[in-house]
Each structure stands twice: as C-alpha cells, then as structure tokens.
Amino acid sequence: MHVSRSAYRFLVYVLILMVVWCLWNESFSLRRIIEGVLFGSLSLMLTSRVALRASYHDRFQVSPIKLLKYAAIVFVQIYLSGFDAIRLTF
C-alpha cells in the first residue's frame, strides 16, 4: 500500500497537533490521545475547506521539521516566562 505525500503530511500534522493537545491537557492518557487525533484531524479539514477554501498544502509550504522547531521555541519561551512570572510575583 502506497501512501501519498499529502496523506503522509496530513498524518504528521495530526500527530504534531495531538502532541500539542496532550501537552496542553498535561496528560498522555488514551482519552487525550484520541481527542488530540480527532481535534487535530477536524481542525485541519475545517481549515482546508472553510477558512482557506483550498488545501493547506498548496497555501502553506511549512515542513513538519520547521513546525516542530517552532513548537519547541514556543514551549521554551512559555517555560521561561513562567520563571519570570514567579520572579515578579515574589
């Protein structure tokens, strides 16, 4: 069975969104993983069909590696801002 490039990218983006969902909920339970896959798939499909009126693959050429790097930078910045908030509070 051959998986097309767009299907492969869709699966990668769904997995990335699933991980983000689990991190936001601070849980990697089966329920959170299923929710993440469902919400990730739904958000990609709705974004493609409703908001963009075209495939997001055609509109945005962002590689999954760049998306993971961006998510890592955002995660580190959120983590560091928590220390700044603690320092300012006390």
N, C-alpha and C positions, 0 to 999 in steps of 0.2 A: 504494500500500500504506500503510495507516494503522497506526501503532504505538501500542498502548495506553499510557496513562500509567504503569501498573505495569511494563510491559516496558521503557519508557524509563528509569524509575528503577532497575530491575534492571541495565540496561546501564551506567548512570552509576556505580552502586555497584561493579560488577565492574571498571570502568576505574580507579576510585579504589583498589580493593584490588590491582589489577595494578601500579599505580604504586608502592604501598607495598611489594609483594613485590620489585619491581625495585630499589627503594632499599635494602631490607634485604640484598639479594644484591649490591649495588653493581655492577649490570650491567643494561644495557638491550638485551641480545642477543635475538635472535629466540626462543631457547630459554627465556629468563627471562620474556619477554612471554607466550609460550604457557603456561608454568607458572602465571604470575600470573592469566591469564584462567581457566584450569582450576581452580586452587585458590580463586580468588575466587568463581566460579560454584558450585563444590561447597560452599564454606563457607556461602554464602547459602542454598542449597537445604537443606542439612542443618540449619542454624539455624532455618529456617522450619518444616520438617516435624518435626524431632526435638525440639529444645530448646524452641521456642516453641509448638509444636502449632497454629500459626496463621501467617498471613502477617506477616512483619516490618513490612510497610507498614501493617497495621492496628494493630500493637502500638506501633510507634515512628514518630513523625512527625518525623523528622530530615531536614531538607532537605540536598541534596548540597552546597550552599554552606556551611552550618554545619559539615558534616563536613570539608570542605576547610579551613575556618578552624581547626577543632580539630586537624587533621593538621599544619597549618603551625605552630601554637603548640607542639605536642608536638615537632616537628622542631627548632624554635629552642631549646626547653628542653634537648633532648638535646645539641645542638651546644654550648650554653653550659656544660652540666655537664661536657663533655669538657675545656673550658678550666679549670674548677675542679679537675678531677682532675689535670690536668697541673701546675697551680699547687701543689696539695697534695703531689704526688709529688716535685717538685723543690724 
